[in-house]
Amino acid sequence: MQFDFVCIGSDHGGFDLKKIIMNYLNNNKIEFKDFGTFSQKSVDYVDYAFLVAQEVAKNKKNCGILCCSSGIGVSIVANKVPGVRAALCVSNFHAEFARKHNNANIICFGQKVSNSEQVLDMINIFLNTGFDGGRHENRVNKILNLEKNKGECINERY
């Protein structure tokens, strides 16, 4: 596995999928922490995506898994946290290339978009795929520079 620890969270719209994922993580003896929500009661996805993203940003050995109805909201929120590269994935290709080319550290899912079997396959790929580096490292560094400069390009090459 490419990471030491998994931070997981969802809103009510991704709660059932999160429970399935946590069962998978338990069965595979993968350490994780559940950042909520802890029921199907309606909540704001922003709160839980932010908690997971903050924790992932603190430690490069952590990764995150976020779920909501579509996966869109949690991915938008997570990507607001400097140091986070969250990828909304709907295929094995997405999960693989999120790691290989983008060095993504959070994978996001929509409970209404992907079935649990697909999601578990994508998680396995995401957790076990490394970053290719090389030409992709320069691109990820440009993302980091955009964060550092609060979205302002300081020159044409960042």
C-alpha positions as CSV (number, residue, x, y, z in Angstrom):
1,M,0.0,0.0,0.0
2,Q,1.2,3.5,-0.9
3,F,-0.2,5.1,2.3
4,D,0.1,4.4,6.0
5,F,-3.4,5.6,7.0
6,V,-6.8,6.3,5.4
7,C,-9.1,9.1,6.5
8,I,-12.7,8.5,5.4
9,G,-15.8,10.7,5.5
10,S,-19.1,11.2,3.9
11,D,-22.4,13.1,4.2
12,H,-25.7,11.4,4.5
13,G,-25.8,10.8,0.7
14,G,-22.7,8.7,0.8
15,F,-23.2,7.1,4.2
16,D,-24.2,3.6,3.0
17,L,-21.2,3.5,0.6
18,K,-18.9,4.7,3.4
19,K,-20.0,1.8,5.6
20,I,-19.2,-0.7,2.8
21,I,-15.8,0.9,2.3
22,M,-15.0,0.7,6.0
23,N,-15.9,-3.0,6.0
24,Y,-13.5,-3.5,3.1
25,L,-10.8,-1.6,4.9
26,N,-11.4,-3.6,8.1
27,N,-11.3,-6.9,6.2
28,N,-8.0,-5.9,4.5
29,K,-6.5,-4.7,7.8
30,I,-6.0,-1.2,6.5
31,E,-5.9,1.4,9.3
32,F,-8.4,4.2,9.0
33,K,-10.3,6.8,10.9
34,D,-13.9,7.7,10.2
35,F,-14.5,11.5,10.3
36,G,-18.2,11.2,10.0
37,T,-21.1,11.6,9.4
38,F,-22.3,8.8,11.7
39,S,-25.9,8.5,10.5
40,Q,-28.2,9.1,7.5
41,K,-29.4,12.3,9.1
42,S,-29.1,15.2,6.6
43,V,-25.8,17.1,7.0
44,D,-23.6,19.4,5.0
45,Y,-21.0,17.5,3.0
46,V,-18.7,20.5,3.4
47,D,-18.0,19.8,7.0
48,Y,-16.9,16.2,6.6
49,A,-14.9,16.7,3.4
50,F,-13.0,19.6,5.1
51,L,-12.1,17.4,8.1
52,V,-10.8,14.6,6.0
53,A,-8.9,17.0,3.7
54,Q,-7.3,18.8,6.6
55,E,-6.1,15.5,8.1
56,V,-4.7,14.3,4.7
57,A,-2.9,17.6,4.2
58,K,-1.1,17.3,7.6
59,N,0.7,14.0,6.7
60,K,1.9,12.9,3.3
61,K,1.6,9.3,4.5
62,N,-2.2,9.7,4.8
63,C,-4.8,9.5,2.1
64,G,-8.5,10.1,2.1
65,I,-11.7,8.6,0.8
66,L,-14.8,10.8,0.5
67,C,-18.4,10.0,-0.5
68,C,-21.5,11.9,-1.2
69,S,-24.4,11.4,-3.6
70,S,-22.5,12.5,-6.7
71,G,-18.9,12.8,-5.4
72,I,-18.7,16.3,-6.9
73,G,-19.3,18.4,-3.7
74,V,-16.8,16.5,-1.6
75,S,-14.1,16.8,-4.3
76,I,-14.7,20.5,-4.7
77,V,-14.3,21.1,-0.9
78,A,-11.3,18.8,-0.5
79,N,-9.5,20.6,-3.3
80,K,-9.8,23.9,-1.4
81,V,-7.3,22.7,1.2
82,P,-3.7,23.3,0.3
83,G,-1.7,20.1,-0.3
84,V,-4.8,18.1,-1.3
85,R,-5.3,16.7,-4.7
86,A,-8.7,15.1,-4.6
87,A,-10.0,13.1,-7.6
88,L,-13.6,12.2,-8.4
89,C,-13.3,8.7,-9.9
90,V,-15.8,6.7,-11.8
91,S,-13.6,4.1,-13.4
92,N,-10.5,2.0,-12.7
93,F,-8.7,4.2,-15.3
94,H,-9.5,7.3,-13.3
95,A,-8.3,5.7,-10.0
96,E,-5.0,4.6,-11.6
97,F,-4.2,7.8,-13.4
98,A,-5.2,10.0,-10.4
99,R,-2.3,8.4,-8.6
100,K,0.2,7.9,-11.5
101,H,-0.1,11.3,-13.1
102,N,-1.6,13.6,-10.5
103,N,-0.3,12.1,-7.2
104,A,-3.9,12.4,-5.9
105,N,-4.1,11.8,-2.1
106,I,-7.9,11.7,-1.8
107,I,-10.3,9.7,-3.9
108,C,-14.0,10.7,-4.1
109,F,-17.1,8.7,-5.0
110,G,-20.7,9.3,-5.7
111,Q,-23.0,6.7,-4.0
112,K,-25.6,7.3,-6.8
113,V,-23.0,7.1,-9.5
114,S,-20.9,3.9,-8.8
115,N,-21.8,0.6,-7.4
116,S,-19.9,-0.8,-4.4
117,E,-18.0,-3.4,-6.4
118,Q,-16.7,-0.7,-8.8
119,V,-15.8,1.5,-5.8
120,L,-13.9,-1.2,-4.0
121,D,-11.9,-2.0,-7.2
122,M,-11.0,1.7,-7.6
123,I,-10.0,1.9,-3.9
124,N,-7.7,-1.1,-4.3
125,I,-6.1,0.5,-7.4
126,F,-5.8,3.9,-5.7
127,L,-4.2,2.5,-2.6
128,N,-1.7,0.4,-4.5
129,T,-0.6,2.6,-7.3
130,G,2.4,4.9,-7.0
131,F,3.1,8.3,-8.5
132,D,5.1,8.1,-11.7
133,G,7.0,11.3,-11.1
134,G,9.1,12.4,-14.1
135,R,7.2,14.8,-16.3
136,H,4.2,14.6,-14.0
137,E,6.2,15.8,-11.0
138,N,6.7,19.2,-12.8
139,R,2.9,19.5,-13.3
140,V,2.1,18.6,-9.7
141,N,4.7,21.2,-8.6
142,K,2.8,23.8,-10.7
143,I,-0.3,22.9,-8.8
144,L,1.5,23.4,-5.5
145,N,2.9,26.8,-6.7
146,L,-0.6,27.9,-7.6
147,E,-1.7,27.0,-4.0
148,K,1.3,28.8,-2.5
149,N,0.5,31.9,-4.6
150,K,-3.2,31.7,-3.9
151,G,-4.1,31.1,-7.6
152,E,-2.0,33.9,-9.0
153,C,0.4,33.0,-11.7
154,I,3.7,34.7,-10.9
155,N,5.0,34.0,-14.4
156,E,4.0,32.0,-17.5
157,R,5.6,28.9,-16.2
158,Y,4.3,29.3,-12.6
